[in-house]
Amino acid sequence: MSVVNVAQVTRRSALCVPAGDDRKLAKALASGADEVVIDLEDAVAHDDKDRARAQLAAFDWDAAAVPEGVALAVRVNAPGSPWCHRDLEVVVRLAGVSSVVLPKVESRADVGFAERLLDGLEAEAGRSTPLGVQALVETATGLLGLPDVVRDVRRLTSVIVGYADLAASLGRERDVDLASWRGVQDAVVMNSRAAGIAAVDGPFLGVSADDVFRAAVDAAAGLGFDAKWTIHPRQVGAVNERFTPSPGRVDHARRVLATLASAAGDGRGAAVVDGALVDEAMAKDARRVLAKAGL
């Protein structure tokens, strides 16, 4: 099984699944999600960490028939916990995994801690493809520290909103309306964009795929997130659909780039498409649309 680098694929959906449950893992791999995140942290009880970690280490990836192009990540336990270093020792030996999700990130130092451990562990294991690090922001301190978290992206590929723990940190009710999260979402998108890495919206705190869920997905896509986490396979299809550009957007993006290329040949830096002025800023958006469409 080859490694699918999460930093080099177009992610729309990420499905979280508990470590230590091979049936759920196999189901997640067949769900159509672009990324499967195997959770050794919140989904595993403290007294079950060792068993879940050992079961993950022994999982038969060849028998699971991981679909082509699906990225694999493992959410390890937080830096400073009794389990983080043991989790990383196992993950570096899982050849198909391309990144670790690091929870409770509050500073660049937290990411650096994981990076230094990975440097040594990968050298010891003879791993040729370095693991990426995805920072899960789950506290008020982490939210305020985002500029520090993303200031060096040596292994950092993504920032993810962790709604459940963040709600507790902020003293916010978990079922509060979507609008109350706008400031948090904007902070994650802006800091991720400034660093040139992916912004990933956290999971809707429920397992349904109803209208409320779809509204949350729609809001995340509209705000500029690159992908969204899900916690049930039934949610994957709706996320993939919303985060895939429509044929109309793809056509418009192509025409923007073609028109600007023609204008550049005439020495102009701007042009008109569909009655609107377009320039390099619109070209960046057009390129992002085509990349999301896999073009």
C-alpha positions as a Markdown table, in Angstrom:
| # | Residue | x | y | z |
|---|---|---|---|---|
| 1 | Met | 0.0 | 0.0 | 0.0 |
| 2 | Ser | 1.4 | 3.4 | -1.0 |
| 3 | Val | 1.4 | 6.5 | 1.1 |
| 4 | Val | -1.1 | 9.2 | 0.1 |
| 5 | Asn | 0.4 | 12.5 | 1.2 |
| 6 | Val | -2.3 | 14.5 | 2.7 |
| 7 | Ala | -0.6 | 17.8 | 1.7 |
| 8 | Gln | -0.7 | 16.8 | -1.9 |
| 9 | Val | -4.2 | 15.5 | -2.3 |
| 10 | Thr | -7.5 | 17.4 | -2.7 |
| 11 | Arg | -9.3 | 16.6 | 0.5 |
| 12 | Arg | -13.0 | 17.4 | 0.9 |
| 13 | Ser | -14.0 | 15.0 | 3.6 |
| 14 | Ala | -12.2 | 13.3 | 6.6 |
| 15 | Leu | -14.0 | 10.6 | 8.5 |
| 16 | Cys | -12.9 | 9.9 | 12.1 |
| 17 | Val | -13.0 | 6.3 | 13.4 |
| 18 | Pro | -12.0 | 4.9 | 16.8 |
| 19 | Ala | -8.7 | 2.9 | 16.9 |
| 20 | Gly | -9.1 | -0.6 | 18.2 |
| 21 | Asp | -12.3 | -1.4 | 16.2 |
| 22 | Asp | -11.3 | -3.1 | 13.0 |
| 23 | Arg | -14.9 | -3.4 | 11.7 |
| 24 | Lys | -15.4 | 0.3 | 12.0 |
| 25 | Leu | -12.1 | 1.0 | 10.4 |
| 26 | Ala | -12.8 | -1.2 | 7.4 |
| 27 | Lys | -16.2 | 0.5 | 7.0 |
| 28 | Ala | -14.6 | 3.9 | 7.2 |
| 29 | Leu | -12.1 | 3.0 | 4.5 |
| 30 | Ala | -15.0 | 2.1 | 2.2 |
| 31 | Ser | -17.0 | 5.2 | 3.0 |
| 32 | Gly | -15.8 | 7.4 | 0.1 |
| 33 | Ala | -14.0 | 9.8 | 2.4 |
| 34 | Asp | -10.9 | 11.4 | 1.1 |
| 35 | Glu | -9.1 | 10.9 | 4.4 |
| 36 | Val | -9.7 | 8.5 | 7.3 |
| 37 | Val | -8.5 | 9.7 | 10.7 |
| 38 | Ile | -7.9 | 6.9 | 13.1 |
| 39 | Asp | -8.4 | 8.2 | 16.7 |
| 40 | Leu | -6.2 | 7.0 | 19.5 |
| 41 | Glu | -7.2 | 10.0 | 21.7 |
| 42 | Asp | -10.8 | 10.9 | 22.7 |
| 43 | Ala | -12.4 | 7.8 | 21.1 |
| 44 | Val | -10.3 | 5.5 | 23.3 |
| 45 | Ala | -10.7 | 5.2 | 27.1 |
| 46 | His | -7.6 | 5.7 | 29.2 |
| 47 | Asp | -7.4 | 2.1 | 30.3 |
| 48 | Asp | -7.8 | 0.9 | 26.7 |
| 49 | Lys | -5.0 | 2.9 | 25.1 |
| 50 | Asp | -2.4 | 0.1 | 25.0 |
| 51 | Arg | -4.8 | -2.4 | 23.5 |
| 52 | Ala | -6.1 | 0.0 | 20.8 |
| 53 | Arg | -2.5 | 1.0 | 19.9 |
| 54 | Ala | -1.4 | -2.6 | 19.6 |
| 55 | Gln | -4.5 | -3.5 | 17.5 |
| 56 | Leu | -3.7 | -0.6 | 15.2 |
| 57 | Ala | -0.1 | -1.8 | 14.8 |
| 58 | Ala | -1.4 | -5.2 | 13.9 |
| 59 | Phe | -4.1 | -4.1 | 11.4 |
| 60 | Asp | -3.9 | -5.9 | 8.0 |
| 61 | Trp | -3.9 | -3.0 | 5.6 |
| 62 | Asp | -3.6 | -5.3 | 2.5 |
| 63 | Ala | -6.6 | -7.3 | 3.5 |
| 64 | Ala | -8.6 | -4.0 | 4.1 |
| 65 | Ala | -8.0 | -3.0 | 0.4 |
| 66 | Val | -7.5 | 0.7 | 1.0 |
| 67 | Pro | -9.1 | 2.5 | -2.0 |
| 68 | Glu | -6.8 | 4.4 | -4.3 |
| 69 | Gly | -6.2 | 8.0 | -3.3 |
| 70 | Val | -7.5 | 7.7 | 0.3 |
| 71 | Ala | -5.2 | 9.5 | 2.8 |
| 72 | Leu | -4.7 | 7.9 | 6.2 |
| 73 | Ala | -4.0 | 9.9 | 9.4 |
| 74 | Val | -3.8 | 8.9 | 13.1 |
| 75 | Arg | -4.9 | 11.2 | 15.9 |
| 76 | Val | -2.4 | 10.6 | 18.6 |
| 77 | Asn | -2.7 | 11.7 | 22.2 |
| 78 | Ala | -1.7 | 15.2 | 23.2 |
| 79 | Pro | 1.8 | 16.3 | 23.9 |
| 80 | Gly | 2.5 | 15.9 | 27.6 |
| 81 | Ser | 0.1 | 13.0 | 28.0 |
| 82 | Pro | 1.5 | 9.5 | 29.0 |
| 83 | Trp | 0.7 | 8.1 | 25.6 |
| 84 | Cys | 1.8 | 10.6 | 22.9 |
| 85 | His | 5.3 | 9.3 | 22.4 |
| 86 | Arg | 4.1 | 5.6 | 22.4 |
| 87 | Asp | 1.5 | 6.5 | 19.8 |
| 88 | Leu | 4.2 | 8.1 | 17.6 |
| 89 | Glu | 6.4 | 5.1 | 18.0 |
| 90 | Val | 3.7 | 3.0 | 16.4 |
| 91 | Val | 2.6 | 5.4 | 13.7 |
| 92 | Val | 6.0 | 5.9 | 12.1 |
| 93 | Arg | 6.0 | 2.1 | 11.3 |
| 94 | Leu | 2.6 | 2.3 | 9.6 |
| 95 | Ala | 3.7 | 2.6 | 6.0 |
| 96 | Gly | 0.4 | 3.8 | 4.6 |
| 97 | Val | -0.2 | 6.6 | 7.1 |
| 98 | Ser | 0.8 | 10.0 | 5.8 |
| 99 | Ser | 0.2 | 12.3 | 8.8 |
| 100 | Val | -0.6 | 12.6 | 12.5 |
| 101 | Val | -3.3 | 14.7 | 14.0 |
| 102 | Leu | -1.9 | 16.4 | 17.0 |
| 103 | Pro | -4.6 | 17.4 | 19.5 |
| 104 | Lys | -4.7 | 20.3 | 22.0 |
| 105 | Val | -2.1 | 22.3 | 20.1 |
| 106 | Glu | -1.6 | 25.7 | 21.7 |
| 107 | Ser | 1.8 | 26.9 | 20.4 |
| 108 | Arg | 4.6 | 26.3 | 17.9 |
| 109 | Ala | 6.4 | 24.4 | 20.7 |
| 110 | Asp | 3.7 | 21.7 | 20.8 |
| 111 | Val | 4.2 | 21.1 | 17.1 |
| 112 | Gly | 8.0 | 21.2 | 17.5 |
| 113 | Phe | 7.8 | 18.6 | 20.2 |
| 114 | Ala | 6.1 | 16.2 | 17.9 |
| 115 | Glu | 8.4 | 17.0 | 15.0 |
| 116 | Arg | 11.5 | 16.4 | 17.0 |
| 117 | Leu | 10.2 | 13.0 | 18.2 |
| 118 | Leu | 9.2 | 12.1 | 14.6 |
| 119 | Asp | 12.7 | 13.1 | 13.4 |
| 120 | Gly | 14.3 | 10.5 | 15.7 |
| 121 | Leu | 11.7 | 7.8 | 15.4 |
| 122 | Glu | 11.6 | 7.9 | 11.6 |
| 123 | Ala | 15.4 | 7.7 | 11.5 |
| 124 | Glu | 15.3 | 4.7 | 13.8 |
| 125 | Ala | 12.5 | 3.0 | 11.8 |
| 126 | Gly | 14.1 | 3.8 | 8.4 |
| 127 | Arg | 11.0 | 5.6 | 7.2 |
| 128 | Ser | 11.7 | 7.3 | 3.9 |
| 129 | Thr | 8.5 | 9.4 | 3.7 |
| 130 | Pro | 8.2 | 11.9 | 6.6 |
| 131 | Leu | 4.9 | 12.2 | 8.4 |
| 132 | Gly | 3.0 | 15.4 | 8.2 |
| 133 | Val | 1.5 | 17.1 | 11.2 |
| 134 | Gln | -2.1 | 18.4 | 11.4 |
| 135 | Ala | -2.7 | 20.8 | 14.3 |
| 136 | Leu | -6.1 | 20.3 | 16.1 |
| 137 | Val | -7.0 | 23.6 | 17.8 |
| 138 | Glu | -9.2 | 22.9 | 20.8 |
| 139 | Thr | -8.6 | 25.5 | 23.4 |
| 140 | Ala | -8.9 | 29.3 | 23.8 |
| 141 | Thr | -5.1 | 29.4 | 24.2 |
| 142 | Gly | -4.6 | 27.5 | 21.0 |
| 143 | Leu | -7.0 | 29.8 | 19.2 |
| 144 | Leu | -5.2 | 32.9 | 20.3 |
| 145 | Gly | -1.9 | 31.3 | 19.6 |
| 146 | Leu | -2.6 | 30.4 | 16.0 |
| 147 | Pro | -0.1 | 32.9 | 14.5 |
| 148 | Asp | 2.6 | 31.2 | 16.6 |
| 149 | Val | 1.4 | 27.7 | 15.7 |
| 150 | Val | 1.6 | 28.3 | 11.9 |
| 151 | Arg | 4.8 | 30.4 | 11.9 |
| 152 | Asp | 7.0 | 27.4 | 10.8 |
| 153 | Val | 5.3 | 24.8 | 8.6 |
| 154 | Arg | 8.2 | 22.3 | 8.4 |
| 155 | Arg | 5.8 | 19.4 | 8.8 |
| 156 | Leu | 2.6 | 21.3 | 9.4 |
| 157 | Thr | 0.0 | 20.6 | 6.7 |
| 158 | Ser | -3.3 | 21.6 | 8.2 |
| 159 | Val | -5.1 | 23.4 | 11.0 |
| 160 | Ile | -8.4 | 21.8 | 12.2 |
| 161 | Val | -11.1 | 23.2 | 14.4 |
| 162 | Gly | -11.9 | 21.0 | 17.4 |
| 163 | Tyr | -15.4 | 22.1 | 18.3 |
| 164 | Ala | -16.3 | 19.9 | 21.2 |
| 165 | Asp | -13.2 | 20.7 | 23.4 |
| 166 | Leu | -13.1 | 24.3 | 22.2 |
| 167 | Ala | -16.7 | 24.8 | 23.3 |
| 168 | Ala | -15.8 | 23.5 | 26.8 |
| 169 | Ser | -12.7 | 25.8 | 26.8 |
| 170 | Leu | -14.7 | 28.8 | 25.8 |
| 171 | Gly | -17.7 | 28.0 | 28.1 |
| 172 | Arg | -19.9 | 27.8 | 25.1 |
| 173 | Glu | -22.9 | 25.5 | 24.7 |
| 174 | Arg | -22.2 | 22.7 | 22.2 |
| 175 | Asp | -25.5 | 23.2 | 20.4 |
| 176 | Val | -25.1 | 27.0 | 20.0 |
| 177 | Asp | -26.1 | 28.4 | 16.6 |
| 178 | Leu | -23.6 | 28.3 | 13.7 |
| 179 | Ala | -23.1 | 32.1 | 13.6 |
| 180 | Ser | -21.5 | 32.0 | 17.1 |
| 181 | Trp | -18.5 | 30.1 | 15.6 |
| 182 | Arg | -17.8 | 32.6 | 12.8 |
| 183 | Gly | -14.9 | 34.3 | 14.6 |
| 184 | Val | -13.3 | 31.0 | 15.3 |
| 185 | Gln | -13.7 | 29.8 | 11.8 |
| 186 | Asp | -12.4 | 33.0 | 10.3 |
| 187 | Ala | -9.3 | 32.9 | 12.5 |
| 188 | Val | -8.5 | 29.3 | 11.4 |
| 189 | Val | -9.0 | 30.1 | 7.7 |
| 190 | Met | -7.0 | 33.3 | 7.8 |
| 191 | Asn | -4.0 | 31.9 | 9.7 |
| 192 | Ser | -4.0 | 28.8 | 7.5 |
| 193 | Arg | -4.2 | 30.8 | 4.3 |
| 194 | Ala | -1.4 | 33.1 | 5.5 |
| 195 | Ala | 0.8 | 30.0 | 6.1 |
| 196 | Gly | -0.1 | 28.3 | 2.9 |
| 197 | Ile | -1.6 | 25.2 | 4.5 |
| 198 | Ala | -5.1 | 23.7 | 4.6 |
| 199 | Ala | -7.9 | 24.9 | 6.8 |
| 200 | Val | -10.2 | 22.0 | 7.9 |
| 201 | Asp | -13.5 | 22.5 | 9.6 |
| 202 | Gly | -14.1 | 20.2 | 12.6 |
| 203 | Pro | -17.0 | 17.7 | 12.9 |
| 204 | Phe | -20.6 | 18.6 | 13.2 |
| 205 | Leu | -21.5 | 17.4 | 16.8 |
| 206 | Gly | -24.0 | 14.8 | 15.7 |
| 207 | Val | -24.2 | 11.7 | 13.5 |
| 208 | Ser | -27.1 | 12.8 | 11.3 |
| 209 | Ala | -26.9 | 14.2 | 7.7 |
| 210 | Asp | -30.0 | 16.3 | 8.1 |
| 211 | Asp | -30.7 | 19.9 | 7.1 |
| 212 | Val | -28.9 | 21.3 | 10.1 |
| 213 | Phe | -25.8 | 19.3 | 9.2 |
| 214 | Arg | -26.0 | 20.4 | 5.6 |
| 215 | Ala | -26.2 | 24.0 | 6.7 |
| 216 | Ala | -23.0 | 23.6 | 8.7 |
| 217 | Val | -21.3 | 22.0 | 5.7 |
| 218 | Asp | -22.5 | 24.8 | 3.4 |
| 219 | Ala | -21.3 | 27.5 | 5.9 |
| 220 | Ala | -17.8 | 25.9 | 6.1 |
| 221 | Ala | -17.4 | 25.6 | 2.4 |
| 222 | Gly | -18.6 | 29.2 | 1.9 |
| 223 | Leu | -16.1 | 30.5 | 4.5 |
| 224 | Gly | -13.2 | 29.0 | 2.5 |
| 225 | Phe | -12.4 | 25.8 | 4.4 |
| 226 | Asp | -10.7 | 23.2 | 2.3 |
| 227 | Ala | -12.4 | 20.2 | 3.9 |
| 228 | Lys | -14.6 | 19.1 | 6.8 |
| 229 | Trp | -14.3 | 16.3 | 9.4 |
| 230 | Thr | -17.2 | 13.8 | 9.7 |
| 231 | Ile | -18.0 | 11.3 | 12.5 |
| 232 | His | -20.3 | 9.0 | 10.6 |
| 233 | Pro | -20.1 | 7.4 | 7.1 |
| 234 | Arg | -23.6 | 8.7 | 6.2 |
| 235 | Gln | -22.2 | 12.3 | 6.4 |
| 236 | Val | -19.4 | 11.8 | 3.9 |
| 237 | Gly | -21.5 | 12.1 | 0.7 |
| 238 | Ala | -22.9 | 15.5 | 1.6 |
| 239 | Val | -19.5 | 16.9 | 2.4 |
| 240 | Asn | -18.0 | 15.6 | -0.8 |
| 241 | Glu | -20.8 | 17.0 | -2.8 |
| 242 | Arg | -20.6 | 20.5 | -1.3 |
| 243 | Phe | -16.8 | 20.7 | -1.4 |
| 244 | Thr | -16.7 | 19.6 | -5.0 |
| 245 | Pro | -17.0 | 22.7 | -7.3 |
| 246 | Ser | -20.1 | 22.7 | -9.5 |
| 247 | Pro | -19.7 | 22.4 | -13.3 |
| 248 | Gly | -20.6 | 26.1 | -13.5 |
| 249 | Arg | -17.8 | 27.1 | -11.2 |
| 250 | Val | -15.3 | 25.0 | -13.0 |
| 251 | Asp | -16.4 | 26.5 | -16.4 |
| 252 | His | -16.1 | 30.0 | -14.9 |
| 253 | Ala | -12.7 | 29.3 | -13.5 |
| 254 | Arg | -11.4 | 28.0 | -16.8 |
| 255 | Arg | -12.7 | 31.1 | -18.6 |
| 256 | Val | -11.1 | 33.4 | -16.1 |
| 257 | Leu | -7.7 | 31.8 | -16.5 |
| 258 | Ala | -8.0 | 31.7 | -20.3 |
| 259 | Thr | -9.2 | 35.3 | -20.5 |
| 260 | Leu | -6.4 | 36.5 | -18.2 |
| 261 | Ala | -3.8 | 34.6 | -20.2 |
| 262 | Ser | -5.0 | 36.2 | -23.4 |
| 263 | Ala | -5.0 | 39.6 | -21.7 |
| 264 | Ala | -1.4 | 39.1 | -20.5 |
| 265 | Gly | -0.4 | 38.5 | -24.1 |
| 266 | Asp | -1.7 | 41.9 | -24.9 |
| 267 | Gly | 0.1 | 43.5 | -21.9 |
| 268 | Arg | -3.0 | 43.8 | -19.7 |
| 269 | Gly | -3.2 | 42.5 | -16.1 |
| 270 | Ala | -7.0 | 42.5 | -15.9 |
| 271 | Ala | -9.9 | 41.6 | -18.1 |
| 272 | Val | -13.7 | 41.2 | -18.1 |
| 273 | Val | -15.5 | 37.9 | -17.7 |
| 274 | Asp | -19.3 | 37.7 | -17.5 |
| 275 | Gly | -19.5 | 41.5 | -17.0 |
| 276 | Ala | -17.1 | 41.5 | -14.0 |
| 277 | Leu | -13.5 | 42.7 | -13.8 |
| 278 | Val | -11.0 | 39.9 | -13.1 |
| 279 | Asp | -7.4 | 40.0 | -12.2 |
| 280 | Glu | -4.7 | 38.0 | -10.5 |
| 281 | Ala | -6.7 | 37.7 | -7.3 |
| 282 | Met | -9.5 | 36.0 | -9.2 |
| 283 | Ala | -6.9 | 33.9 | -11.0 |
| 284 | Lys | -5.8 | 32.5 | -7.6 |
| 285 | Asp | -9.4 | 31.6 | -6.8 |
| 286 | Ala | -9.8 | 30.0 | -10.2 |
| 287 | Arg | -6.8 | 27.9 | -9.8 |
| 288 | Arg | -8.0 | 26.8 | -6.3 |
| 289 | Val | -11.4 | 25.8 | -7.8 |
| 290 | Leu | -9.8 | 23.7 | -10.5 |
| 291 | Ala | -7.5 | 22.0 | -8.0 |
| 292 | Lys | -10.5 | 21.1 | -5.8 |
| 293 | Ala | -12.1 | 19.7 | -8.9 |
| 294 | Gly | -9.0 | 17.6 | -9.5 |
| 295 | Leu | -8.2 | 19.4 | -12.8 |
